[in-house]
Amino acid sequence: MSRILTIVMMLVVLAFGFFLGTRLNGSREGRFEEQKKILEAYSLMKEFYVDDVNGDSLSGAGIQGMAEYLDPHTVYLEPEKVSYSQAEFDGNFDGIGVEFDVVNDSLLVVTPLSGGPSAAVGIAPGDRIISIDSVSSVGITQQEVLRKLRGKQGTTVRLKIFRPLSRKILDFTVTRGKISTSSIDAAFMLDHRTGYIRLSRFIATTATEFRKSLALLKQQGMARLVIDLRGNPGGFLEQAVEVADEFLTKGQLIVYTKSRRGGTENERYVAKSGDGYEHGEVIVLIDKGSASASEILAGALQDNKRAVVVGELSFGKGLVQRQLPFSDGSALRLTVSRYYTPSGRQIQRVYRKGVAGREHYYKEAMTNILPQKLFTNSDSLLYLRNSEVSVYKTSSLPVLLMSLKGKTKGEEKLDALKDAGGIIPDFWVSGTTYSDFYQELYQSGSFDDIARKLLDDPRSMVQAYKGSIDRFIVDYSEESRFEALVMKTCKVKKIVFDRADFIRDSSYIAQAVKLRIAHQLFGAEGQIRFFVRSVDPVVRIAEKVPVSQP
């Protein structure tokens, strides 16, 4: 690399320091020495490192290193990631319009989106995409699929497809088009009075989508609404505010943010009047995957005594990011403030700075915090116990946590709960534990394999239920050769078939396979319909819990 280009790259790194100072209104005085040190380190690495160093990669790594030092949610995004994220949050992208899954290195078409480019050329659910533009798709990753199938509107992609039932290999040329995405995965009536909305994320179109779904359910006589936020990682704060506004009356506080700098980063969001569902019963479902904007919605409705929250302790992300762009298309997603629920709860869980702290933070997020581990006498909170779940009534816990001043004797476990952050559900559901055999089947992808074998077999009973999700849910039962299929799959996967565990968990194993079949036959909404109407114990609890707060 020329000396001139090296100098240019050094200036880019230095400019990053000034960029932050300017964007965050900080004084440049007193900071030049720190910025000079970064510039000197860059120069030394370029000059003396044993191998050639790409200047752009080095500057990107430097920014990433600084971001990782701050907190788990401040990140540096490469241009490709910025473009992908923006399309996701905008609610539309250019592509071929297909819902897909990668199962055991095989690229499976779950369903072509209605009216989309793939549906227009005849691609069908259950098809296997074996090559994309003459390149094999065996072993492809989810990210690679997105990169290859998405592209500019009007461009084409050539697909070679294997259709299992006919055993034919077919060639398709698909012209990419504008694809609209949705944040509402499903919206339907659970019974004659209970509506259900599954909200998977908060994107630019979420509030509009939510209002439409709400209106349709109201037309069907809904008197009680279940909002399912399980697994929802969040998104736009403003969209969560708009959804919360549908349930609150004028002037009620939804959320507020605070930063060390004040100004525009300090905001108070309050409800307006005349919105869609200010008086009906509301239940919100959360779990450890419910984060950020999901916690804003759940916390606002809980604190205003507008909804009962059911499920698990939520993720605990109470930091607000602003995306600051660079001229090359990359960006810094920087934490600029913290948000607080109406009662003043700061739900961000405790974290340590640095790479190790970040790894621990996300590893910790995968584990459940259970009432039994936090309270000496958890049975004093017990509301319900059956063969599937234990339910603890925990409505008083947020008040207890707010009153904590420090680690006083006898309050260590409550302090641990406070450190865990998150929204504490009013009814905390602790599920059953599965056998090691079930877990091994799940982790190895065996449920997907068994589902695919049944769908690919013309003799399978499932062929008679492909036209109706309602008939499938009510009438399709376990295949007579189901145990033999499980045993055969275990042999292929080198899993020891444990008959005692199979007998114990046979109903759960059958349900898991049926769930995969529903997904491959009827798409994401069909899978959700099957799950919540016939399998999900949390929804059954949500249909029965009292809505009035103690």
C-alpha positions, 0 to 999 in steps of 0.5 A: 500500500502506498504511503499516501493511502496509509496516511489516508487510512490513519486519518480515517481512524483519527476521524473516528475519534472526532466523529464520536466527539462531534456526535456526542457533543463532547469537547475535543480538548483533553482527548487528542492524546487518546486519539493520538495513541490510537493513530500511533498504534495503527501506524506501528501495526501497518509499518512493522507487523510480520504480514501485510495488513489490510488498512480497512480491516484494521480500522474496522477491528479497532472500532469493534474493539472499542465497541466491545469494551463498552457494553454488550449492545454497542456494536460496529456493523459492516456495510452488508450488515447495515443494509440487511438490518435496515431492510429487516427493520423497514419491513421490506426487501427485494428477494424471491419471496419464500419462507425457508429452513435449513435442515441437516444441510438441506435447504427446504422450502417451507412455503412460498409467500402468497403472491410472491415471485416463487409462488408465481413460478410454481415453487411448492412447500416441501421442495428442496433447493439443491443449487442456486445459480449452478452452485450446490446449496448442500451445507449452506448456512442461513446467512448464505441463503439470504445473501444469495436469494435476496438481490435487486428487484428485477434481477433473476436467480436460477434454482434447481429443485428436488420435489420429493413426492414426485422424485423429480428434479426441476429447474426454475428461473425466479425474478426477484421482486419487492417483498413485504415482511410482517412483524405479526406472525399470527392473529386469530381467535383461540375461542369465541371470546379470546383473541391471540396476537403473536408479535415477533419483533418491532419494525417500522410497520409494527404499529400499523400491522397491530392495529389491523389485527386488533380491529379484525379480532374485535370484529369477531367478538374479542373480549380478552386478548393474549399478546405473545411476546415470547422470543421477541428480541425488540426493535424500534422503541417508538413502535412499542410505544405506539402499540402500548398506546392502544391499551392506555388512556390519555396521559398515562406514562409508557416509558422514559429514557435517561442519559448522562448528557440529557437533552434529546436522549432524555424522553418521556413517552405518554399515551394519547386518547381515543385508541383501540382497546383501552378497556378489554382484558389483556394478558402478555406472554414473555420469556427469556427471549423477550427483550428491549422493546418487548420489555417496554410494552410488557412493563408499561402495561404491567405498571399501569395495571392494564395487563397481567404478565404470564411466563418467564423472567424476560431478557433484561435489556434496558439500554437504548442504541442510536445507529451512527453511520460512517461514510463507507456504509458501515455504522456504529450502533451506540448505547446512548441512554437507559430506559425505565418503566413507568414505576421507575424500574431499570430492567437492564441486568448486570453485565461486565465490560469487555469481550469476556463480559460480553460472552458471559452476558449472552451465555447467561441469557440462555439459562432460566432463572427459576423461582425455586432457586431464588426463594427459600420457600418458593411454595409460598408463591405457588399458584398452580402445579400439574404434570406440565408446569408449576405457576408462581404468583409473583405480583408483589416482587417488583415492589420488593425489588424497588425497595432494596437499598443494598445487600442486607442480611436475608435479601441476598436472593432478592438482590440476585433477582434484581441483578438479573433484571428483566420484567418479572411476570405476575404469573411465573411459569416453570415448565417440565424438564425433558429426559436426556433422550428427548433433549438429544433428539431435539439437539440432533435435528431428529424431529425435523428428520422424522417430519420430513420422512412422513411428509415425503412418504405417499403412504403417510396418513399426513397426506390426507390433511394437507388442505386444512390446518383445522383438520390437521390439528384436531384429527391427525394422530401419531403414525402407527409406525412412529416408534419404528421411525424414531428407532431408525432415526436414532440408528442413523444419528448414532443415538442410543434408543432409550425405551423407558425415556421414549415411553415417558416422553412419547407424547412430547416427542410426537407433539414435537414432530407434529409441530415440525410437520405443521410448519412445513405444511402450513408455514409459520402461522400454521405452526403457531396455530397448532402449538397454541391451540393444542400443545402450549401450557402457557397459553392455557394458563393465560386463558384462565388467570384472573386479570384483575390485579391484587 
